Amino acid sequence: MSRSDPLFAVTAPGLERITADELRTLGIAAVTEPGGAAWTGDAASVYRANLHLRTATRILVRMGEFRARTFFELERHARRLPWSRFLTPDRAVALRVTCHKSRLHHQGAVAQRFVEAVDHVTGTTAAIAAVDDPSESVQLVVVRFVRDVCTVSSDASGSPLYQRGYRQALARAPLRETLAAAMIHASGWDPRAPLFDPLCGSGTIAIEAALIARRIPPGLARDSREPRDFAFLHWPGHDERLWRRIVEDARASVRDSAAARILASDRQGGALRAARANADRAGVSGDIEFDRRDFLTVQPPDGSCIVTNPPYGRRAGRPAEIRAIQERFEQIATSSQCVLAALVPESWPPLPGAQAVFHTRNGGLAVRFEVRS
């Protein structure tokens, strides 16, 4: 993949700008688009984006775009796509097809034409339609029809990038790693200052903060510091020497420890056990101070940055408990010498003096991320 291709980092809604900022710190000139960030790049930028991006869900390589209003047009264009750059005969293909406001609106029929095109051009065995999260052993191809324009992309990531590999022990309604990283980024946290999550659950925010503080890329977020099995590693044109050099450069930049304290507490002993186990798997347990404490009585350290995801939805307690948490947030916001950043449901009243930095969804609920500095 020595050539340059149109590339796209898929994000959760509301996180497009944060991902574009991340790409720019990698020296990649990206622009925001609905659902992600786009740029043109070579194999090195594909490798680095997959290894380093903390807030993207997956990286797509645009294989082609064309207009089709009949199945004959679709079949003709589909067979001209550069399938051999991304597929091998021994690797199955998963098709994710969506159709909006297009003459060709039957997703199953569109998928079948792509199955036939793949079989005709490469001889690749088996194509599976309507796969949400294909395994690492399957190559995902994303087909999107909008107003009769078809965009076809090859997934470079494999399993979604929020699956870092360390989070195996879960508390109720766990926060995705990508959203936790976006919250930390949007909070404005300086890794030289303490960070505190007083409602830590399975520890995702604290662990992501430790990874950031130690400059550990999410693609190396396991205690072995070995990269995960990305889809691009199986492409016919994969440059193994380039990939190993990028991985070694990333390892060489890792710091031995976090510069400041990272604290995490929860009143549930089970949640803390899960959080400690996850931190062990990420190789950052020595960077986080875990403690069993009740948020209603905890005192945040002066000068710290509180980043947290309070209980709501499936994690919600009784209405009186939720109101007590809201009141404690209000007290911290008005009386403490710290930054307060929280992901809260849209139905919650605004925190005093806070600004909404982004809006997204979590656990199926509309939420906003508020920051009071």
N, C-alpha and C positions, 0 to 999 in steps of 0.2 A: 504494500500500500504506500508506495513512494509518491504517488500523485496527491494533489489536494482535492478534497471533496467537500460538499456542503455537509455540515455536521450540526447536530441539535442535541442539547442537553434537556431532557424531560424533567419537569419539576412538578411538585404539588401546586395547586392554584395559590397565587399570592407570593410565591417564592422566586419568581422569575428574576427580579432585580438582584436578589442576593446571590443567586447562582451566576449571573452575569458578572457581578463584582468579583466573585471567586475566580472566574475564568480570567479576568483582567489581571489579577494578582499572579496568575501563572504565565502572564505575557501573551494571553490570547485575546484578541479584539473581538468581543462578542456583543451582540445586540439582543435586547429582550424581544420576545414574541409571545403571544398567548400560549401558555403551557410550557414555557421554557426559554432557553437562550440559544441563539444560532451563531455560527461562525463558519469560516472556510479554513480547513487545516489538513495536515498530512498525518501519517501514522503516529508520529511523536506526539501530536496534540491529542489524538484519540487515546493513546496510552496514558498520558499524563492526566487527562481529564478523568478517566476511569479510576486512576490510582488516587488522585488528590481531592476531587470534588466531594464536599461534605453534604451538600444540600440537594444534589441532583438524584433523580430516581434511576435513570439509565441514559446512555449515550447512543444516539442513532446516527448511522451514516446514510445519507440520502442516495439511494440507488438510481432514482429517476423520477420524473414528473411528466405526466402527459394528460391530454384530454380524451375522454372516451364516453360516448353516449350509446354505443352498441357493444354487444359481446364480441363481435368480430374485431372491432377496434381494440378492445381490451386485450384479446388474445394476441393480436399482432404486436402491440406495444410490450406486453408482458414477456414475450419470447426474446425481445431485443435487450432486455435488461442484463446487466453484467453479473449474472448469477454465479459464474465460476470464480469470481473474486472473493466470494463469501461462503460458498457451500462446498462440501466434499461428499462423495457418494455414501460414506459410512455415517453421516450425521443427519439425523432427522430434522425436519423443518416444521416449526409451529407458525401458523398464520394468525395474526390478529387483524381483523377486518372491520372497519367502520364505514358507514355510508350516510351522508347527510345531504339532503336537497339535491339529489342526483338522479338521472334517468336510470342508472344501474343502482338500484337500492336494495336488492336482495343479497345480504352479506354472504350467505351460504353459496349462492351461485357465483358470486365474484371470487370467493375463496377457491372454489372448484377450478376455475379458469387458471388461477395461479398455481394450483397443484399440478395441472397439466403442463403449464409452462416450465415449471421447475423440473418435472420428470423428463420433458422433451429435451431441455437444454443440457442438464447435468446428469440425468439418470439417478438423482438422489432418491432414496427410498423413503416413502411415507411423508405426508404433510398433514398436520393436524390443525383444524380450524378452532377458533374460539378458545384459545389458551390464555388464561390470565397471567400466571407466573410460571413460565416454562422452566424446566430444570436446567442445570448447567450442561447437560448432555444434548440439548436441543437448541438449534439456531432459530431465534425468533425473527420473523419478517413482519413489519408493520405496514399495513395497507390502509390508506385513508382517502376516501372519496368525499369531496366537498364541491358542490355545484359543478359536477361532471369533471372535475380535475382530480386525477389520481396521483397521490404521492406515495412512493414505495421506499421503505427504509429497512436497513439491516441493523439489528441490535448488536452493539459492540460489547455490552456489559454481561449478558447472561442473567443470572439472578439479579433482582433489583439491588441497586447500590445501597439501599438502607439496610440490607442484610449483611452487616459487617462481619458476623461470625461469632462475636463475643456474647450476644444476648440470647442465652438459652434458658436462663431462669427468669420467669416473668411474674410480675405482680398484676393486679387487675388493670385492664385497659392500658397496656403499655404504650408509651410514646415512641413513635418511629424515630430512629436515629437521625434521619435527615431533617426532621422538624425540630428536634432538640438542637442540632447544630445551627439551624437557621435562627432559633431563638437566641442562642449565645451570640451569634454574629450581630443580630439586630439590637441586642441590648447595649452594644458598645463596650463590652467588657474588655479591659486591659489585662492580659495574663499576668501582669506584675502585681495586680491587686487580688484580694481574696474573692472567691466565688462561693455562693452558698445556695443550696437547694434544700429548703426546709420541708418539702413534701416530695421526697425523692423517688418513692415507689421502687422500681427495679433499677434505679441508678443511672438512667440513660443520660440525663443532662450532665451530671457530674463526670461520668466517663467520657462523654464527648468533650467536655471542658478540659479534662486531663490530656486527651489526645491532641487538642489544639495547643495547649500550653507546652507540650513536649514536641510539637511539630511532627507528630506521627500521622501519616496519611491514613484515611479511613480504609484504603485498600490493604494496609498492613496492620489493621487493628486487631491482631491476635498476638498472644504472648510469644509465639514463634517468630513474629515479624515476617512471615512468609505471605506473599500475595495470594489472594483468592483466585479461583479458576474463571477468568473472564472469557467471554465468547470469542473475542478477537484472537486469543491464543490458538484457536483452532482454524483460523482462516488460512487458505492456501498461501497467501503472500505475507504471512506474519514474519516480522523481523525479530528473531529471538535475541540477537546481540543488542539491538537498540533497546528492547524491552528490559533486558538485564541491566543495561547501563542506567536506564531511568530508575529502576528499582534500587540499585546500589546508591545512586545519588540521593534518593529519598532517605534511605537508611542512614547515610552519612550525616544528614541534617537533623536527625532525631536527638533531642536533648535527654540527658540522664534523668532529670526530674523536673517537676513543675516549679516555676519561680515563686509562686505564692500558694497560700493554703486553698485547697478546694474542700469544702465541707458539704456533707449530705446527711440529712436526718429524716426520720419517719417514725410515727408512733407504732407502726406495725412491725413486729419482729420478723414475720415471714418476708415482708418486703425488703428489709435490711439484709436478710440472709441471701435473697436473690440478688440484691445489688452488689454485695461483696463477691459473690460467685461470678457475676458478670465482669466486675472489675478485675478479678484474677485472670479471667480468660482474655481480657484486653491487655493484660500486662501493665495495668496502671493502679493496682490496689495500693501501692506504696505512696501514691500521690493524693489519695482521697481519705479524709477523716470521716468515717461513718459513726453515727450516734443515734440512739433511740430517744427521741424527744417529741413532745407534743407541740405542734405549730402554734397553738394558742398561747403558750407560755415561753416560747423560745425567744432569745434576744440576738438579733443579727449583729455580727461584728461591725463596728464603725468602719466606714470606708469600703465595705464589701459591696459586691454586686449580687443581688438576689435574683436568680433566674429559676422559675418554677412553673409547674403545671398543676394547679390545684384540682381537687376532686370535683368532677361533674360527669354527667352521662352515667355510664356503668359504674364509675368510681364514687358517685355521689352518695352521701349519707342522708340522714334525716334533714328536713328543711332547717331545723334549728341549728344543726351542725354546720350546714353550708352558710347560714347567715353569720354564725360566729367566725367562720373563716373570712368572710367578706369584711366583717368589722375589724378583724385583726390586720388584714391588708390595709384598710383605711388608717389604722393607727400607725403602722410602719411607714406608710406613705407620707404621713403628716409629721411624724416625730423623729424618725431615725436618720442618721447620717449615712445613707447608703442609697445605691441605685436599686429600684424595685422594678422587675420586669416579669410579667406573668401572662400566660396563655389562658384566656378566660372565655366563656361562652358569650355570644353576642347579646344574650338576654341579661347578662349581669350589668349592673350600673358601672359607669366609668370610675376608675380609681382617681382620687383627688390629684390634680396636677399632672396626670398621665396623658400620653399621646399614643394613639393606635399606630403602630409601625407597619403591620401588615394584617391582612384578613385571609383566612384559609379554612380548611375543614379538618377536624380531628375526631376519629371515632364516629364519623357520620354526622357530626354536629358542626354548625357554623361557629367559628371562634375568631377572636382577634388577639393580637399580641400587643400588650400595652407596656410602655416604659415610662417610669417617672425617675428623672435624674436629679 
